[in-house]
Amino acid sequence: MDQAQIDKVTALRKEGSFEKTMAYLQDLLKTNSNNPMIYYHVAWTHDALGKEADAAPAYEKAIALGLSGENLEGALLGLGSTYRCLGDYQNSKQVFAQAMQSFPDNGAFKVFNALTEYNLKNHSEAMRLLIMELVKTSNDSNIQKYARALEFYADKLDQTFE
């Protein structure tokens, strides 16, 4: 997929022409069936259409075909989130674990993983993840003033102190 094709897909998607975007991508797949970028954009467009069940296999294919860098980062986020939306929490958790290992500086993976942990009924872990990411990324001076306390309590949510 060349830059002109990516620009066209991006423009169509920005217009909200998701059906046109999908038709264009399907035409590209006819002659480029092993191009991970096309599958990535197919997945992205399915997500935009609210067709998560169709998005997951396209994300999987894009990743399997060797998507890399920032595009892989986006595909892992999309796939993990899509699995979560489909109720496939275990696969969502696995994808986010892989993503956090591969892209440790991307805080979005930690936050989306917290959503998955919540769905898995791991409420304390979900809160811990959110608190730690909040402390790490917030510019709010009041949050930063209490950062050490928040970090201390993050994994002691059910504990009381005398």
C-alpha positions, -999 to 999 in steps of 0.1 A, spaced: 0 0 0 16 32 -11 13 67 4 -13 78 -21 -35 49 -13 -31 55 24 -40 92 19 -71 82 -1 -83 58 26 -76 84 53 -96 111 33 -125 88 27 -126 78 64 -124 115 75 -154 122 52 -173 94 71 -176 74 38 -169 41 55 -187 20 29 -167 37 1 -135 32 22 -143 -5 25 -151 -9 -12 -118 8 -21 -99 -15 4 -116 -46 -10 -104 -36 -45 -69 -31 -32 -70 -66 -16 -78 -82 -50 -42 -74 -62 -24 -71 -28 -37 -99 -7 -6 -101 14 -3 -64 23 -6 -60 61 -14 -22 58 -45 -30 37 -57 -54 64 -50 -29 91 -71 -3 73 -98 -29 67 -99 -36 104 -99 1 113 -128 7 89 -148 -23 103 -143 -8 137 -156 26 125 -186 8 111 -192 -9 145 -185 -43 130 -161 -55 156 -166 -92 147 -153 -84 112 -125 -62 125 -108 -88 147 -98 -112 119 -85 -83 98 -63 -71 127 -51 -106 132 -42 -109 96 -24 -75 95 -3 -85 125 4 -120 111 16 -105 78 42 -85 96 28 -51 104 54 -31 123 62 1 142 35 26 149 11 6 127 16 -25 148 11 -4 179 -23 8 165 -33 -27 154 -26 -42 188 -46 -15 205 -74 -21 180 -73 -58 184 -72 -58 222 -100 -33 224 -121 -52 198 -117 -85 217 -129 -67 248 -159 -53 230 -167 -88 218 -165 -102 254 -133 -121 246 -116 -108 277 -88 -135 279 -76 -127 244 -79 -90 251 -57 -94 282 -32 -114 262 -30 -88 234 -25 -60 259 2 -80 277 20 -84 245 15 -48 235 27 -35 269 58 -56 266 65 -44 230 55 -8 236 61 -1 273 59 37 269 23 36 255 0 44 284 -31 37 263 -24 0 265 -24 2 303 -57 21 304 -74 -3 279 -60 -32 298 -76 -18 330 -109 -19 312 -103 -56 304 -93 -63 340 -126 -46 351 -145 -69 327 -127 -99 342 -139 -88 376 -104 -79 387 -116 -45 400 -87 -39 423 -62 -45 395 -82 -23 372 -81 5 397 -44 0 404 -35 2 368 -56 34 363 -42 51 394 -6 43 385 -11 56 349 -29 87 362 0 95 386 25 89 359 8 111 332 -12 138 350 0 174 349 -25 182 377 -4 197 405 -28 184 431 -25 149 418 13 152 417 13 166 453 -2 133 464 15 110 440 34 90 466 2 84 486 -18 74 455 10 50 444 11 36 480 -27 30 481 -30 18 445 -26 -19 455 -41 -16 490 -77 -5 480 -94 -30 503 -70 -25 532 -78 -4 562 -52 12 585 -53 19 622 
